[in-house]
């Protein structure tokens, strides 16, 4: 019985040693090459290509809106939700932050103050008040692809609405 246990233990130790040794072997690949096969055959170029690397583009955000059914309920900031105020809910932006939201399909912009947490629907970035959604022209669709940019807090007063200029954007 003891010989079987010793043989089994020895076998497992050899397997573990081989796994560790195989990880340490130099395979001749550059460290960041991954497993992709690179085709190095020369090709004719039909047009001049730029040597400038493409600038990485930030993915678009998705906005939704919430309105009358939340009106009067307390927000994460402690203030009652007002569907006619230019406010928004965001999961990570600081409460009180002012942001510019631009509807990508029609170019309309609105400045909103973050006063709540959300949205809690996967794939959405920001929940806008009903008024902010109306000013962006997205009430009927319910959701829209938007760009969110930080803005100066002065532009998030109640008198500001949809704007087409970039005033106050940080």
C-alpha positions as CSV (number, residue, x, y, z in Angstrom):
1,X,0.0,0.0,0.0
2,X,2.8,2.4,0.8
3,X,4.5,1.8,-2.6
4,X,1.3,2.8,-4.4
5,X,1.1,6.1,-2.4
6,X,4.8,6.8,-3.0
7,X,4.4,6.2,-6.7
8,X,1.3,8.4,-7.0
9,X,3.0,11.2,-5.0
10,X,6.1,10.9,-7.2
11,X,3.9,11.0,-10.4
12,X,2.1,14.1,-9.3
13,X,5.4,15.8,-8.3
14,X,6.8,15.1,-11.8
15,X,3.7,16.4,-13.5
16,X,3.9,19.6,-11.4
17,X,7.6,20.0,-12.1
18,X,7.0,19.6,-15.9
19,X,4.2,22.2,-15.8
20,X,6.5,24.7,-14.0
21,X,9.4,23.9,-16.3
22,X,7.2,24.4,-19.4
23,X,6.2,27.8,-18.3
24,X,9.8,28.9,-17.9
25,X,10.9,27.7,-21.4
26,X,11.8,30.4,-23.9
27,X,9.6,29.8,-27.0
28,X,11.4,32.4,-29.1
29,X,8.3,34.6,-29.4
30,X,8.4,38.2,-28.3
31,X,6.6,38.6,-24.9
32,X,3.6,40.5,-26.2
33,X,3.0,38.5,-29.4
34,X,0.2,36.4,-28.1
35,X,-1.0,33.4,-30.1
36,X,-1.9,35.2,-33.3
37,X,-0.3,34.0,-36.5
38,X,1.5,36.8,-38.3
39,X,1.5,36.6,-42.1
40,X,4.8,38.1,-43.2
41,X,4.4,37.8,-46.9
42,X,5.0,41.0,-48.7
43,X,2.0,42.7,-50.3
44,X,1.6,45.4,-52.9
45,X,0.0,48.5,-51.5
46,X,-2.6,50.1,-53.7
47,X,-2.5,53.5,-51.9
48,X,-0.4,55.4,-49.4
49,X,-1.1,54.5,-45.8
50,X,-0.5,56.9,-42.9
51,X,2.3,56.2,-40.5
52,X,0.4,58.0,-37.7
53,X,-1.2,55.6,-35.2
54,X,-5.0,55.9,-35.0
55,X,-6.1,57.7,-31.9
56,X,-8.2,55.5,-29.6
57,X,-11.8,56.6,-29.6
58,X,-13.7,56.4,-26.4
59,X,-16.8,54.3,-26.8
60,X,-20.2,56.1,-26.9
61,X,-22.3,56.2,-23.8
62,X,-25.9,55.2,-23.6
63,X,-28.4,57.5,-21.9
64,X,-31.9,56.7,-20.7
65,X,-34.3,58.9,-18.8
66,X,-36.6,58.7,-15.8
67,X,-39.5,61.0,-15.0
68,X,-42.9,61.4,-13.4
69,X,-42.9,57.9,-11.7
70,X,-39.9,59.0,-9.6
71,X,-41.0,62.6,-9.1
72,X,-40.7,63.6,-5.4
73,X,-38.7,60.6,-4.3
74,X,-35.4,61.2,-2.6
75,X,-32.3,61.0,-4.7
76,X,-28.8,59.8,-3.5
77,X,-27.9,63.4,-2.8
78,X,-30.8,63.7,-0.4
79,X,-32.9,66.1,-2.5
80,X,-36.3,65.1,-3.9
81,X,-36.2,64.2,-7.6
82,X,-37.7,66.8,-9.8
83,X,-38.5,65.6,-13.3
84,X,-38.4,69.2,-14.6
85,X,-34.9,69.9,-13.3
86,X,-31.8,69.4,-15.4
87,X,-30.3,66.5,-13.4
88,X,-29.0,63.0,-13.9
89,X,-28.1,59.8,-12.3
90,X,-24.6,58.2,-12.8
91,X,-22.9,55.3,-11.0
92,X,-19.5,56.8,-10.6
93,X,-19.4,60.5,-11.2
94,X,-19.4,62.5,-7.9
95,X,-22.7,63.9,-6.7
96,X,-23.0,67.5,-7.7
97,X,-20.7,67.1,-10.7
98,X,-21.8,69.1,-13.8
99,X,-21.6,67.3,-17.2
100,X,-22.4,68.1,-20.8
101,X,-24.4,65.4,-22.5
102,X,-24.4,65.5,-26.3
103,X,-27.0,63.4,-28.3
104,X,-24.9,61.9,-31.1
105,X,-27.7,61.5,-33.6
106,X,-28.9,65.1,-33.6
107,X,-26.1,67.1,-32.0
108,X,-28.2,68.6,-29.3
109,X,-26.6,69.3,-25.9
110,X,-27.7,69.8,-22.4
111,X,-25.8,70.5,-19.1
112,X,-27.0,68.4,-16.2
113,X,-26.0,68.1,-12.5
114,X,-25.5,64.6,-11.1
115,X,-27.7,64.2,-8.0
116,X,-28.5,60.5,-8.0
117,X,-27.0,57.0,-8.6
118,X,-27.9,54.8,-11.5
119,X,-28.7,53.6,-14.1
120,X,-29.0,50.0,-12.9
121,X,-29.8,48.6,-16.4
122,X,-26.7,47.0,-18.0
123,X,-25.3,48.8,-20.9
124,X,-26.6,52.2,-19.9
125,X,-24.3,55.0,-18.6
126,X,-26.5,57.8,-17.5
127,X,-30.1,58.4,-16.5
128,X,-31.4,61.8,-17.4
129,X,-34.3,63.7,-15.9
130,X,-37.4,63.9,-18.1
131,X,-36.7,67.6,-18.9
132,X,-33.0,66.9,-19.9
133,X,-34.2,64.0,-22.2
134,X,-36.8,66.3,-23.8
135,X,-34.2,68.9,-24.5
136,X,-32.0,66.3,-26.1
137,X,-34.9,65.1,-28.2
138,X,-34.8,61.5,-26.9
139,X,-38.1,61.2,-25.0
140,X,-39.8,59.0,-27.7
141,X,-36.9,56.7,-28.2
142,X,-36.2,56.3,-24.4
143,X,-32.5,55.7,-25.0
144,X,-29.8,57.5,-27.0
145,X,-26.1,57.3,-27.8
146,X,-24.4,60.2,-26.1
147,X,-21.1,61.7,-25.3
148,X,-20.6,62.8,-21.7
149,X,-18.0,65.5,-20.9
150,X,-17.1,67.2,-17.6
151,X,-18.3,70.8,-17.4
152,X,-17.8,73.7,-15.1
153,X,-20.3,73.8,-12.3
154,X,-21.5,77.3,-13.1
155,X,-23.2,76.1,-16.3
156,X,-25.5,73.7,-14.4
157,X,-27.8,76.3,-13.0
158,X,-31.6,75.9,-13.5
159,X,-31.7,78.5,-16.2
160,X,-29.4,76.5,-18.5
161,X,-31.0,74.3,-21.0
162,X,-29.9,72.7,-24.3
163,X,-26.9,74.5,-25.7
164,X,-25.1,74.4,-29.0
165,X,-22.0,76.1,-27.8
166,X,-19.1,74.6,-25.8
167,X,-19.2,77.3,-23.1
168,X,-18.1,76.0,-19.7
169,X,-16.8,72.7,-20.9
170,X,-13.6,71.6,-19.2
